[in-house]
Amino acid sequence: MIEEILPAEAVAEESFAVPPQQSASASASASVFASAPLGTFPGDPLGLYPEEAAVVARAVPKRQQEFAAVRACARRALGRLGLPPVPLVPNRRGAPQWPGGVVGSMTHCDGFQAAVVARADALASVGIDAEPNGPLPEGVLRVISLPSERTAVQRLAAERPGVHWDRLLFSAKESVFKTWYPLTGQELDFDEAELEIDPEARTFSARLLVPGPVVGGVRLGGFTGRWAAGDGFVLTAIALPAPARGLRPAGGPQVSESAASRA
């Protein structure tokens, strides 16, 4: 599902997992976790490396399961690039630290996990996000959106009610941040990028309202991405080409030839 909105340079793996509280085997695991810290058993029960297990040692079982499941996706994706499995420990911001020469992104929500990786000489950065196709909690849209975006969401909701456009907007902003952060190491507030969603082409564009990162000597004015909806989820993805693979001068969103051909 996630690969449908990514270019060929990206390798993705996903899983539609049963939430731990709905699984008898997971309930058994939860009772084990309750009696001893995660990672203290030979061959961690969730397949985590010790340094990964330490990150979620005090987390609730559901968080531990999700943390492990998305890393299993990531290791499968790395294997398809011909790379061995390695620990994927989050940094201080929570972003996974990928092997040298690799860019990637992870996402998970109830019932879905996915990871995408690519060679750094093919993509400069990549960001993906998955959300349930349901409305945002009361008051959240105003926090995460600009007035122009709220107007667009209201119009789309009236015209195409099958998609929860407020949730899709939130997901797209998450993908923007996940693409931005590895390039800058800086925060990006929700009101520092203005998004437009194209319901026909199933694409979106983000215009940065702060100075963008410099990639290959080009200062980026924004990002473009793709979105999908199905099976109860909305998915968004941005794949930023590496230098000399489709970047054009700053001043507008950057589009790769492969992405443009599918828009």
C-alpha positions in Angstrom: 0.0 0.0 0.0 2.7 2.5 1.0 4.9 1.5 -2.1 2.1 2.8 -4.4 3.0 6.4 -3.4 6.8 6.0 -3.5 9.2 6.1 -6.4 11.1 3.1 -7.6 14.3 4.2 -5.7 12.5 3.6 -2.4 12.1 0.2 -0.8 9.2 -0.2 1.6 7.8 -2.9 3.9 4.6 -2.7 5.8 2.4 -4.9 8.1 -1.2 -4.8 9.2 -0.8 -6.0 12.7 -3.5 -6.9 15.2 -3.3 -4.5 18.2 -1.7 -6.2 21.1 -4.7 -6.1 23.3 -6.7 -8.0 20.7 -4.2 -10.9 20.4 -4.0 -13.8 22.8 -0.3 -14.3 22.1 0.3 -10.6 22.7 -1.5 -10.9 26.0 0.8 -13.6 27.0 3.8 -11.5 26.0 2.4 -8.6 28.0 2.3 -10.8 31.2 5.9 -11.6 30.6 6.9 -8.0 30.1 5.1 -7.1 33.3 7.3 -9.4 35.3 10.7 -8.5 33.8 12.2 -5.6 31.8 12.2 -5.9 28.0 15.5 -7.2 26.6 16.6 -9.2 29.6 15.8 -12.5 28.0 18.2 -14.4 25.6 16.9 -13.7 22.2 14.5 -10.8 22.9 10.9 -11.9 22.6 10.2 -9.1 20.1 13.4 -9.4 18.1 14.9 -6.2 19.4 18.6 -5.5 19.9 19.6 -4.7 23.5 20.1 -1.0 22.7 16.6 -0.9 21.1 15.0 -2.8 24.0 16.5 -0.3 26.4 14.6 2.5 24.7 11.2 1.0 25.5 12.0 -1.1 28.6 9.6 0.9 30.7 7.0 1.4 28.0 3.5 -0.2 28.1 3.3 -3.5 26.1 1.4 -1.9 23.2 4.2 0.7 22.7 6.8 -2.1 22.9 4.9 -4.1 20.2 4.6 -1.2 17.9 8.2 -0.2 18.4 9.3 -3.7 17.5 6.9 -4.2 14.6 8.0 -1.1 12.7 11.7 -2.0 13.2 11.0 -5.5 11.8 9.6 -3.7 8.7 12.7 -1.5 8.5 15.1 -4.5 8.7 13.2 -6.3 6.0 13.5 -3.2 3.8 17.2 -2.9 4.5 17.6 -6.5 3.5 16.0 -5.8 0.2 18.8 -3.2 -0.3 21.3 -5.9 0.4 22.2 -4.6 3.8 22.4 -6.6 7.1 20.1 -6.1 10.0 21.3 -3.5 12.5 20.0 -1.7 15.6 17.8 1.2 14.7 17.9 3.4 17.8 16.0 6.7 17.9 17.8 10.0 18.4 16.8 12.6 21.0 14.0 13.7 18.7 12.8 10.2 18.2 14.0 9.9 14.6 15.6 6.5 13.7 19.3 6.5 13.1 19.9 4.8 9.8 23.1 3.0 8.6 25.6 5.2 6.7 24.6 5.8 3.1 20.9 5.1 3.8 17.9 7.4 4.3 14.6 6.2 5.7 11.4 6.8 7.5 9.1 4.9 9.8 5.5 5.2 10.7 2.9 3.3 12.8 -0.6 3.7 14.0 -3.1 1.2 15.4 -3.1 -1.8 13.0 -0.5 -0.6 10.6 3.3 -0.2 10.5 5.6 0.7 7.6 9.2 1.6 6.9 10.9 2.9 3.8 14.6 3.1 3.0 16.7 4.2 0.0 20.3 4.7 -0.9 21.4 8.2 -0.1 22.7 8.7 -3.6 19.2 8.1 -4.9 17.1 10.1 -2.4 18.3 13.0 -0.2 15.5 12.4 2.3 12.2 10.6 2.6 9.2 10.9 5.0 6.2 8.7 5.4 3.2 8.8 7.7 0.1 6.7 8.3 -3.0 7.7 10.2 -6.5 6.2 10.7 -9.0 7.6 8.3 -11.0 9.3 10.9 -11.5 12.8 12.1 -9.0 14.6 14.2 -9.8 15.1 17.9 -11.8 18.3 18.6 -9.6 21.4 18.5 -6.5 19.7 16.9 -7.2 21.1 13.3 -6.9 24.7 14.5 -3.6 23.9 16.2 -1.9 22.2 13.2 -3.3 24.3 10.3 -3.2 27.7 8.7 -6.4 29.5 7.9 -6.0 28.7 4.2 -5.6 25.0 5.0 -8.7 25.0 7.1 -10.7 26.6 4.3 -9.5 23.9 1.9 -10.2 21.1 4.3 -13.8 22.3 4.8 -14.3 22.5 1.0 -12.9 19.0 0.4 -14.9 17.5 3.2 -18.1 18.8 1.7 -17.2 17.7 -1.8 -15.5 14.4 -1.1 -16.6 13.0 2.3 -15.0 9.6 1.9 -11.7 10.9 3.1 -11.1 12.7 6.4 -9.2 15.6 5.0 -8.2 17.1 8.3 -6.5 13.8 9.2 -4.8 13.7 5.7 -3.6 17.3 6.2 -2.1 16.2 9.6 -0.4 13.2 8.0 1.0 15.3 5.2 2.5 17.7 7.7 4.1 14.8 9.6 5.7 13.6 6.3 6.9 17.1 5.7 8.6 17.2 9.1 10.1 13.7 8.6 11.6 14.8 5.3 12.8 18.2 6.7 14.4 17.1 10.0 17.2 14.8 8.6 18.3 17.7 6.3 18.3 20.4 9.0 18.3 18.9 12.5 15.9 21.6 13.4 12.2 21.7 14.4 9.5 22.8 12.0 6.3 24.1 13.5 3.0 23.3 11.9 2.5 26.9 10.8 5.9 27.0 9.0 4.7 25.1 6.0 1.6 25.8 4.0 0.1 22.7 2.3 -2.2 22.3 -0.7 -3.8 18.9 -1.4 -4.8 17.9 -4.9 -7.7 15.4 -4.6 -7.6 14.4 -8.2 -3.9 13.7 -8.7 -3.6 12.4 -5.1 -0.6 14.7 -4.5 0.2 17.5 -2.1 2.6 20.4 -2.1 4.2 22.1 0.9 5.5 25.6 0.6 8.0 26.4 3.3 7.4 29.7 5.1 10.9 29.6 6.6 14.3 29.3 4.8 14.5 25.7 3.5 17.4 23.3 3.7 20.2 23.5 1.1 20.6 20.3 -0.9 23.3 20.0 -3.5 23.7 23.8 -3.4 20.0 24.4 -4.0 17.9 26.0 -1.3 14.6 24.2 -1.3 11.4 26.2 -1.3 9.2 23.3 -0.4 8.4 19.6 -1.0 5.9 17.6 -3.0 4.4 14.3 -2.0 1.7 11.8 -2.7 -1.2 10.4 -0.7 -3.4 7.4 -0.6 -6.5 6.3 1.3 -7.8 2.8 1.8 -8.3 -0.1 4.3 -9.2 2.5 7.0 -6.0 4.5 6.7 -4.6 7.6 5.1 -1.0 7.5 4.0 1.3 10.3 2.8 4.9 10.2 1.5 7.6 12.5 0.3 10.6 11.3 -1.6 13.2 14.0 -2.2 15.6 13.2 -5.0 19.3 13.4 -4.3 21.2 16.2 -6.1 21.3 15.8 -9.9 18.1 13.7 -9.8 15.5 16.3 -10.5 16.1 19.3 -8.2 15.4 22.6 -9.7 16.3 26.1 -8.4 14.8 27.4 -5.2 11.6 29.3 -5.1 9.0 26.6 -5.4 8.4 23.0 -4.4 10.9 20.5 -5.8 9.6 17.7 -8.0 11.4 14.7 -9.2 10.9 13.5 -12.8 9.6 10.1 -11.5 7.1 11.8 -9.1 5.9 14.2 -11.7 5.3 11.4 -14.2 2.8 9.8 -11.9 1.0 12.9 -10.7 
